């Protein structure tokens, strides 16, 4: 079941992302006249926005796991609770809603 998504990722998504990144750098560098310093500052801004998005997403992920209908719910609950404890600390009110 994992073979098809992995094949799509390896054969299409990763090369497409690499190509888009190259085109983006070319557009910013050659067509817009960005120099190395401005390209670096732009990349830093993109990376910072990406980190903020990942932190916000990682806080919601364990909650979504707790709400899922996964067959092995005990396994999921244990790992989701561990993630929530590592994010919010031992006095996590979210876990109490699902117990």
C-alpha positions as CSV (number, residue, x, y, z in Angstrom):
1,X,0.0,0.0,0.0
2,X,2.9,2.3,0.6
3,X,4.6,1.5,-2.7
4,X,2.4,3.7,-4.9
5,X,2.6,6.9,-2.8
6,X,6.4,6.4,-2.4
7,X,6.8,5.9,-6.1
8,X,4.8,9.1,-6.9
9,X,6.8,11.1,-4.4
10,X,10.2,9.8,-5.6
11,X,9.4,10.0,-9.3
12,X,7.3,13.2,-9.6
13,X,6.9,15.3,-6.5
14,X,10.6,15.6,-5.5
15,X,11.9,16.4,-9.1
16,X,9.0,18.9,-9.6
17,X,9.9,20.6,-6.3
18,X,13.5,20.8,-7.2
19,X,12.7,22.2,-10.6
20,X,10.3,24.8,-9.1
21,X,13.0,25.8,-6.7
22,X,15.5,26.2,-9.5
23,X,13.0,28.3,-11.6
24,X,12.3,30.4,-8.5
25,X,15.9,31.1,-8.0
26,X,16.4,31.9,-11.7
27,X,13.5,34.3,-11.7
28,X,14.6,36.1,-8.5
29,X,18.3,36.2,-9.5
30,X,18.2,37.0,-13.2
31,X,14.8,38.5,-14.0
32,X,14.3,40.4,-10.8
33,X,17.9,41.3,-10.3
34,X,18.3,39.9,-6.8
35,X,21.9,39.7,-5.6
36,X,23.3,37.1,-3.2
37,X,22.4,39.2,-0.1
38,X,18.8,39.8,-1.1
39,X,18.4,36.1,-2.2
40,X,19.8,35.1,1.3
41,X,17.4,37.4,3.1
42,X,14.5,36.1,1.0
43,X,15.4,32.5,1.8
44,X,15.7,33.4,5.5
45,X,12.2,34.8,5.4
46,X,10.8,31.8,3.7
47,X,12.5,29.4,6.1
48,X,11.2,31.3,9.1
49,X,7.7,31.2,7.7
50,X,8.0,27.5,7.1
51,X,9.2,26.9,10.7
52,X,6.3,28.8,12.1
53,X,3.9,26.8,9.9
54,X,5.4,23.5,11.0
55,X,5.3,24.4,14.7
56,X,1.6,25.4,14.4
57,X,0.9,22.2,12.5
58,X,2.7,20.0,14.9
59,X,0.5,21.2,17.7
60,X,-2.6,20.1,15.9
61,X,-1.3,16.7,14.7
62,X,-1.7,14.8,18.0
63,X,-5.2,16.2,18.5
64,X,-6.1,14.9,15.0
65,X,-4.7,11.5,15.9
66,X,-6.8,11.4,19.0
67,X,-9.9,12.2,16.9
68,X,-9.1,9.6,14.2
69,X,-10.8,6.2,13.7
70,X,-7.6,4.3,13.4
71,X,-8.1,0.5,14.2
72,X,-5.3,0.3,16.8
73,X,-6.6,3.2,18.9
74,X,-4.6,2.3,22.0
75,X,-1.3,2.6,20.1
76,X,-2.4,5.9,18.6
77,X,-3.6,7.3,21.9
78,X,-0.4,6.5,23.7
79,X,1.8,8.2,21.1
80,X,-0.5,11.2,20.8
81,X,-0.5,11.7,24.5
82,X,3.3,11.5,24.5
83,X,3.5,14.2,21.8
84,X,1.0,16.4,23.6
85,X,2.9,16.1,26.9
86,X,6.2,17.1,25.1
87,X,4.5,20.1,23.5
88,X,2.3,21.4,26.4
89,X,3.8,19.8,29.4
90,X,2.3,17.3,31.9
91,X,-0.8,19.3,32.7
92,X,-2.3,19.1,29.2
93,X,-6.0,19.8,29.2
94,X,-6.4,18.5,25.6
95,X,-5.8,14.9,26.8
96,X,-8.5,15.2,29.4
97,X,-11.1,15.9,26.7
98,X,-10.4,12.5,25.0
99,X,-10.2,10.3,28.2
